[in-house]
Amino acid sequence: MLNSIQHFVENGIPQLEKSQKNFMQDPHRLDQFVKQVKQLMLELGCCIISETLEECNGMLEESVKRKIHWQIKDRTERTLLTTIGQIRFTHTRFVNKGTKKTAYLLDQIMGLSAHTRLSLDAKACILEEAVQSSYRKAGESLPEPVSKETVMRTVHSLRIPESEEKQPEEKREVKTLYVEADEDHIALQFHEKKGDVKRWKGHGDNKQIVKVVYVHEGIEKKGKRNRLKQAFYFGGVRPGEENEELWKEVKKYIQKTYNVESIEEIRFQSDGGGWMKKGLQLLGGIFVLDEFHLKKYVKRICRVTEKEEMEAEMLSWIRENKKEKTEKWIEEASAGLSEKKQNKVKEAWKYLKRNWKGIQERLKEKEENIGSSTEAHVSHILSARMSSRPLGWSQKGADRLAQLRIYWKNGRDMIALLLAQKKDEEESAVKEEERCFSAHEILVMERRNQKKNGKYVEALQATVSRQTGARYYFNSSIAGIC
């Protein structure tokens, strides 16, 4: 690090002074001043990190512990793209004396595979952007842009963990818990391979639903707006058997987060879709049809029969549970319509009859009956990124990105997600408190650095002391891998 600071003192500071002088001469160009200072600081950061990695590689080469089992084969330069720029450093390839296996020990200590070109912070950066905009813009968010295909591969390779893993210290207690579910409709580019989408009269069989489920404790006021209390989200494409796994995940979250004995009822609010019935079955809640779909189908019946003025009347019949009267009026109103319009009315009425019990629960005047926000949440969580523009997806890409948006919406950390991708053996490789440098070796290294850096060491004595401690900790990593 001292070499980088020395270089900055000799070269960077004069450039800073020049930039400051230019700004003083033309104060209207603050933007240029900020840009130049930022660039110099980023370059300094890259130099410090590169020098630190070079120093760690040097410690590996000098390590007594390493020399027992590994010998030097050759040295090559490696590059790694980070959020502050490209890092370049020398890494040494070693040969195991017993097995003759070769390895870049520095890479192993840092958990870098042979093909890794992006650091974890760079990957986290592009994931943060990918969930909000597009793969192309995500690739352009780094100091040196990467292709949208690189971003796509990063998203596809993710293994999204369960939405809640840690047991809370104290379980929450509520009388009424709300579970809401809905879906977004997206277009697939293909099913299994490109070109397998079948089309008929301009319509393709490439429609795919993406699911979203969320658990909350009701509505609370925040300023002038309402917000869901303790909302937590789940979802993804999750077809077939994975749908049951989705609902098991929801149930597991409820059991971990809440004292289930204190829950008097779970109000399951949805549009009554087929995949949602598994959730109702597993959770054992009370089904409540969301108000949006109730009014949507009532409005459709009145519009197709050209009886828009009857909409309020029809809603009042439904509220009073007058099912037979409602059905009779619909039959009479649609008697003279064309077959196509009659089918539309029949489909709408069939939907209302199928969800009649949920409708009655919705229309009851009780405190637990709060409005459903599924449409708004589908729009905010899924549609804003996945279907509001003409986009095409693969099954895997849609599922991963949907789960990633939900992970992000839950306020979870992208770095933590990426760390979870690492193999268990890589995470447990470091053995603590194992020393491989003697006190004599450390003193020799300090004297060598002091001669090399002269006055800069004297100016940064406290820093040198901290660096000695840092070397001690890195030696533990060397011991763990050797």
C-alpha positions in Angstrom: 0.0 0.0 0.0 2.9 2.4 0.7 4.1 2.2 -2.9 0.7 3.3 -4.0 0.6 6.2 -1.6 4.1 7.2 -2.6 3.1 7.2 -6.3 0.0 9.2 -5.5 2.0 11.8 -3.5 4.4 12.1 -6.5 1.9 12.0 -9.3 -1.7 12.2 -8.0 -1.4 15.2 -5.8 0.0 17.4 -8.6 -2.9 16.4 -10.8 -5.3 17.3 -7.9 -3.7 20.6 -7.6 -3.9 21.2 -11.3 -7.7 20.3 -11.2 -8.2 22.6 -8.3 -6.4 25.4 -10.1 -8.6 24.9 -13.3 -11.7 25.0 -11.1 -10.6 28.2 -9.5 -10.1 29.8 -12.9 -13.5 28.6 -14.1 -15.9 27.9 -11.2 -18.7 27.1 -13.6 -17.0 23.7 -14.3 -17.6 22.1 -10.9 -18.8 19.0 -12.8 -15.4 18.6 -14.4 -13.6 19.1 -11.1 -15.7 16.4 -9.4 -15.2 14.0 -12.3 -11.4 14.5 -12.2 -11.1 14.1 -8.5 -13.4 11.0 -8.6 -11.2 9.4 -11.3 -8.0 10.0 -9.3 -9.5 8.5 -6.2 -10.7 5.4 -8.1 -7.2 5.0 -9.6 -5.7 5.3 -6.2 -8.1 2.6 -4.9 -7.2 0.2 -7.7 -3.5 0.7 -7.1 -3.9 0.1 -3.3 -5.9 -3.1 -3.9 -3.5 -4.4 -6.6 -0.5 -3.7 -4.4 -2.1 -5.5 -1.5 -2.8 -8.6 -3.6 0.8 -8.5 -4.9 2.0 -8.3 -1.3 -0.2 -11.3 -0.3 1.2 -13.2 -3.3 4.7 -12.3 -2.1 3.9 -13.6 1.4 2.8 -16.9 -0.1 6.1 -17.2 -2.0 8.1 -16.5 1.2 6.0 -18.6 3.5 7.9 -21.4 5.4 4.6 -23.3 5.7 4.0 -23.2 2.0 7.6 -24.3 1.2 7.0 -27.6 3.0 4.2 -28.7 0.7 4.3 -26.5 -2.5 7.0 -25.2 -4.8 6.8 -22.4 -7.3 6.1 -23.2 -10.9 5.5 -19.9 -12.7 3.9 -16.4 -12.4 1.2 -14.8 -14.5 -0.8 -11.6 -14.3 -4.5 -11.7 -13.5 -7.2 -9.1 -13.9 -10.4 -8.7 -11.9 -13.1 -6.2 -12.7 -14.5 -4.5 -9.5 -16.9 -1.6 -8.9 -13.9 0.9 -8.7 -12.2 -0.4 -11.8 -9.9 -3.1 -13.2 -7.5 -4.7 -10.7 -4.3 -6.3 -12.0 -2.0 -8.4 -9.9 0.6 -11.2 -10.2 -0.5 -14.6 -8.9 1.9 -17.5 -8.6 1.2 -21.0 -9.7 2.5 -23.6 -7.2 3.0 -27.4 -7.6 2.2 -29.7 -4.8 5.3 -31.8 -4.0 3.4 -34.9 -3.2 0.4 -35.0 -5.7 2.1 -32.8 -8.4 -1.2 -30.9 -8.6 -0.9 -27.3 -9.6 -2.8 -24.4 -8.1 -2.9 -20.7 -7.7 -2.9 -20.6 -3.9 -3.8 -16.8 -3.7 -6.9 -17.4 -5.8 -7.9 -20.3 -3.6 -7.5 -18.2 -0.5 -9.7 -15.5 -2.0 -12.2 -18.0 -3.2 -11.7 -17.1 -6.9 -12.2 -19.8 -9.5 -10.1 -19.9 -12.7 -12.8 -18.3 -14.8 -13.9 -15.6 -12.4 -13.6 -12.2 -14.1 -15.9 -10.2 -11.8 -15.4 -9.5 -8.1 -18.4 -10.1 -5.8 -19.0 -6.4 -5.4 -19.1 -6.0 -9.2 -21.6 -8.9 -9.5 -23.7 -7.4 -6.7 -23.7 -4.1 -8.6 -25.0 -5.6 -11.9 -27.6 -7.6 -10.0 -28.9 -4.4 -8.3 -29.2 -2.8 -11.7 -30.6 -5.9 -13.4 -33.6 -6.2 -11.1 -34.5 -2.5 -11.8 -33.8 -1.8 -15.5 -32.3 -4.2 -18.1 -29.4 -6.5 -18.6 -27.8 -4.0 -21.0 -27.9 -1.1 -18.5 -26.7 -3.5 -15.7 -23.6 -4.3 -17.8 -23.0 -0.6 -18.3 -23.2 0.2 -14.6 -19.5 -0.9 -14.0 -16.5 1.3 -14.7 -15.7 -1.0 -17.6 -18.9 -2.3 -19.2 -19.6 -6.0 -19.6 -22.0 -7.5 -22.1 -25.7 -8.1 -21.4 -25.0 -11.9 -22.0 -22.5 -11.7 -19.0 -25.3 -10.2 -16.9 -27.8 -12.8 -18.1 -25.4 -15.7 -17.2 -24.8 -14.1 -13.8 -28.6 -14.0 -13.1 -29.2 -17.5 -14.5 -26.4 -19.0 -12.3 -28.0 -17.8 -9.1 -29.4 -20.1 -6.5 -31.9 -18.0 -4.6 -32.1 -19.2 -0.9 -35.3 -19.6 1.0 -36.9 -16.2 1.8 -36.4 -16.6 5.5 -33.6 -18.7 7.0 -32.9 -17.4 10.5 -35.1 -18.0 13.5 -36.1 -14.6 15.0 -35.3 -14.1 18.6 -38.9 -13.6 19.5 -41.9 -14.7 17.5 -44.5 -12.1 16.6 -48.1 -12.4 17.9 -51.1 -11.4 15.8 -54.8 -12.3 15.8 -55.3 -11.9 12.0 -52.6 -12.7 9.4 -53.1 -11.8 5.7 -51.8 -13.8 2.8 -52.3 -12.3 -0.7 -51.5 -13.9 -4.0 -51.6 -12.9 -7.7 -49.7 -13.4 -10.9 -48.2 -11.6 -13.8 -48.3 -12.7 -17.4 -45.2 -12.6 -19.5 -44.1 -13.8 -23.0 -41.5 -16.6 -23.4 -39.0 -16.6 -26.3 -39.2 -20.4 -26.4 -40.2 -23.3 -24.3 -37.3 -25.8 -24.5 -35.4 -24.4 -27.5 -35.6 -21.6 -30.0 -38.4 -22.0 -32.6 -40.7 -24.3 -30.6 -43.3 -21.6 -30.0 -46.5 -22.5 -32.0 -48.6 -19.6 -33.5 -52.2 -19.5 -34.7 -53.8 -16.4 -36.2 -51.0 -14.2 -34.7 -51.3 -15.7 -31.2 -48.5 -17.8 -29.7 -48.6 -20.5 -27.0 -45.7 -18.8 -25.2 -47.7 -17.2 -22.3 -46.2 -17.8 -18.9 -47.5 -16.8 -15.4 -45.1 -15.5 -12.8 -46.4 -15.8 -9.2 -46.1 -13.5 -6.3 -47.3 -14.2 -2.7 -46.9 -11.9 0.3 -47.7 -12.2 4.0 -48.5 -9.2 6.1 -50.3 -8.0 9.3 -52.7 -5.5 7.8 -52.5 -1.8 6.9 -50.8 1.0 8.8 -50.6 4.7 8.1 -47.3 6.3 7.1 -47.8 10.0 6.6 -50.7 10.4 4.1 -50.3 6.9 2.6 -51.2 3.4 3.7 -48.6 0.7 3.8 -48.6 -3.0 4.6 -47.4 -3.9 8.0 -44.4 -6.4 8.2 -44.9 -7.4 4.5 -42.7 -10.3 3.3 -42.7 -11.6 -0.3 -42.3 -14.9 -2.1 -42.7 -16.0 -5.8 -41.2 -17.0 -9.1 -42.4 -19.1 -12.0 -42.6 -22.2 -9.8 -44.6 -24.5 -12.1 -46.0 -28.0 -11.3 -44.5 -29.5 -8.1 -42.5 -26.3 -7.4 -45.9 -24.6 -6.7 -46.3 -26.8 -3.6 -42.8 -26.0 -2.6 -43.6 -22.3 -2.9 -46.5 -22.6 -0.4 -44.5 -24.8 1.9 -41.9 -21.9 2.0 -44.7 -19.5 2.9 -46.0 -21.8 5.6 -42.4 -22.3 7.0 -41.9 -18.5 7.1 -45.2 -18.1 9.1 -44.2 -20.8 11.5 -40.8 -19.3 12.1 -41.9 -15.7 12.4 -45.2 -15.9 14.2 -46.6 -17.6 17.3 -49.2 -19.7 15.3 -51.2 -20.4 18.5 -52.0 -16.7 18.7 -53.3 -16.5 15.1 -57.1 -16.7 15.2 -57.5 -16.6 11.4 -55.5 -16.4 8.2 -57.3 -14.3 5.6 -56.3 -15.6 2.1 -57.0 -12.8 -0.4 -56.6 -13.6 -4.1 -58.5 -13.9 -7.4 -59.2 -17.6 -6.8 -56.7 -18.9 -9.4 -56.0 -22.6 -9.6 -52.4 -22.5 -8.3 -53.5 -20.5 -5.3 -55.8 -23.3 -4.0 -52.8 -25.3 -2.9 -51.9 -22.4 -0.6 -55.4 -22.2 0.8 -55.2 -26.0 1.5 -51.8 -25.9 3.2 -52.4 -22.7 5.2 -56.0 -23.5 6.2 -57.1 -19.9 5.8 -60.4 -18.1 5.0 -60.7 -17.4 1.3 -61.5 -13.8 0.4 -61.9 -12.7 -3.2 -60.2 -9.5 -3.9 -62.6 -6.6 -4.7 -60.9 -5.7 -8.0 -61.9 -9.0 -9.6 -65.4 -8.9 -8.1 -66.1 -5.5 -9.7 -64.3 -6.5 -12.9 -66.6 -9.4 -13.7 -69.8 -7.6 -12.5 -68.8 -4.7 -14.8 -68.1 -7.1 -17.7 -71.6 -8.7 -17.4 -73.3 -5.3 -17.4 -71.3 -4.0 -20.2 -71.8 -7.0 -22.5 -75.5 -7.1 -21.8 -75.6 -3.3 -22.3 -77.1 -2.8 -18.8 -74.4 -0.6 -17.3 -76.9 1.2 -15.1 -77.6 -2.2 -13.3 -74.0 -2.5 -12.0 -74.8 -1.1 -8.5 -78.0 -3.1 -8.3 -76.3 -6.3 -9.2 -73.6 -5.6 -6.6 -76.3 -5.1 -4.0 -77.9 -8.5 -4.9 -74.6 -10.2 -4.5 -74.0 -8.4 -1.2 -77.4 -9.7 0.0 -76.5 -13.2 -1.1 -79.3 -13.4 -3.7 -77.6 -15.8 -5.9 -80.7 -17.2 -7.7 -82.1 -13.7 -8.4 -78.8 -12.6 -9.8 -78.5 -15.7 -12.0 -82.1 -15.3 -13.3 -81.5 -11.6 -14.2 -78.3 -12.5 -16.1 -80.2 -15.2 -18.1 -82.9 -12.8 -19.0 -80.5 -9.9 -19.9 -78.3 -12.1 -22.1 -81.2 -13.9 -23.9 -81.1 -11.9 -27.1 -77.4 -11.6 -27.4 -75.2 -13.2 -30.0 -73.5 -16.5 -29.1 -70.1 -14.9 -28.6 -71.5 -12.3 -26.2 -73.5 -15.0 -24.3 -70.3 -17.0 -23.9 -68.6 -14.0 -22.4 -71.4 -13.5 -19.9 -71.5 -17.2 -19.0 -67.7 -17.2 -18.3 -68.0 -14.1 -16.1 -70.9 -15.5 -14.2 -69.2 -18.9 -13.9 -66.2 -17.1 -12.2 -68.5 -15.3 -9.8 -70.3 -18.5 -8.9 -67.0 -20.4 -8.4 -65.8 -17.8 -5.9 -69.2 -17.0 -4.3 -68.1 -18.0 -0.8 -65.0 -15.7 -1.1 -67.2 -12.9 -2.4 -69.5 -13.2 0.6 -66.6 -13.1 2.9 -65.3 -10.0 1.1 -68.6 -8.1 1.4 -69.0 -8.7 5.2 -68.7 -5.6 7.2 -66.0 -6.5 9.7 -62.8 -5.0 10.9 -60.6 -7.7 9.4 -61.9 -7.0 5.9 -59.2 -4.7 4.4 -58.7 -3.9 0.7 -56.6 -6.2 -1.4 -53.4 -4.7 -3.0 -52.5 -7.6 -5.2 -52.8 -5.7 -8.5 -50.6 -2.9 -7.3 -48.0 -5.3 -6.0 -47.9 -7.3 -9.2 -47.4 -4.1 -11.1 -44.7 -2.9 -8.7 -42.8 -6.1 -8.1 -43.1 -8.0 -11.4 -44.7 -6.0 -14.2 -42.5 -2.9 -13.9 -39.5 -5.0 -14.9 -40.9 -8.1 -16.7 -44.1 -7.3 -18.7 -44.7 -3.6 -18.9 -42.5 -3.4 -22.1 -42.4 -6.0 -25.0 -39.9 -8.4 -23.5 -39.3 -12.1 -24.2 -38.0 -14.4 -21.5 -36.7 -18.0 -21.1 -38.3 -20.1 -18.3 -35.1 -20.0 -16.3 -34.4 -16.3 -16.8 -38.0 -15.3 -15.8 -37.9 -17.5 -12.7 -34.5 -16.3 -11.6 -35.2 -12.6 -12.1 -38.7 -12.8 -10.5 -37.1 -14.4 -7.4 -34.3 -11.9 -7.5 -36.7 -8.9 -7.5 -38.6 -10.5 -4.6 -35.3 -11.0 -2.8 -34.4 -7.4 -3.4 -37.9 -6.2 -2.4 -37.5 -8.0 0.9 -34.5 -5.7 1.5 -31.9 -8.5 1.5 -28.3 -8.1 0.5 -26.9 -9.0 -2.9 -23.4 -9.7 -1.5 -24.9 -12.1 1.0 -26.7 -13.8 -1.9 -23.5 -14.2 -3.9 -21.6 -15.5 -0.8 -24.2 -18.1 -0.5 -23.3 -19.5 -3.9 -19.8 -20.4 -2.8 -19.2 -24.0 -1.9 -19.1 -25.1 1.7 -15.5 -26.4 1.4 -14.3 -23.0 0.3 -16.1 -21.2 3.2 -14.5 -23.6 5.8 -11.0 -23.6 4.3 -9.5 -20.9 6.6 -8.2 -22.3 9.9 -7.9 -19.6 12.5 -5.0 -18.8 14.9 -2.4 -20.9 13.1 0.9 -19.1 12.7 3.4 -19.8 9.9 5.7 -16.8 10.2 8.2 -16.5 13.0 8.8 -13.2 14.9 12.2 -13.1 13.2 10.6 -13.3 9.7 8.2 -10.4 10.5 11.0 -8.2 11.7 13.1 -8.9 8.6 10.1 -8.0 6.4 9.6 -4.7 8.3 13.3 -3.8 7.9 13.1 -4.6 4.2 10.0 -2.4 3.7 11.6 0.4 5.8 14.7 0.5 3.5 12.5 0.4 0.4 10.1 3.1 1.4 12.3 5.5 3.4 10.6 8.6 4.6 7.1 7.3 3.8 7.4 4.6 6.4 8.4 7.2 9.0 5.4 9.3 8.2 3.1 6.2 8.5 4.4 4.3 11.4 1.0 3.5 12.8 -0.1 2.2 9.4 2.9 -0.1 9.2 2.0 -1.5 12.6 -1.5 -2.2 11.4 -0.1 -3.8 8.3 2.0 -6.1 10.4 -1.2 -7.3 12.1 -2.9 -7.7 8.8 0.0 -9.9 7.6 -0.5 -12.0 10.6 -4.1 -12.6 9.8 -3.3 -13.4 6.2 -0.7 -15.9 7.4 -3.6 -17.8 9.1 -5.2 -18.1 5.6 -1.9 -19.4 4.2 -1.7 -22.0 7.0 -5.3 -23.1 6.3 -4.7 -23.8 2.6 -1.2 -25.3 3.0 
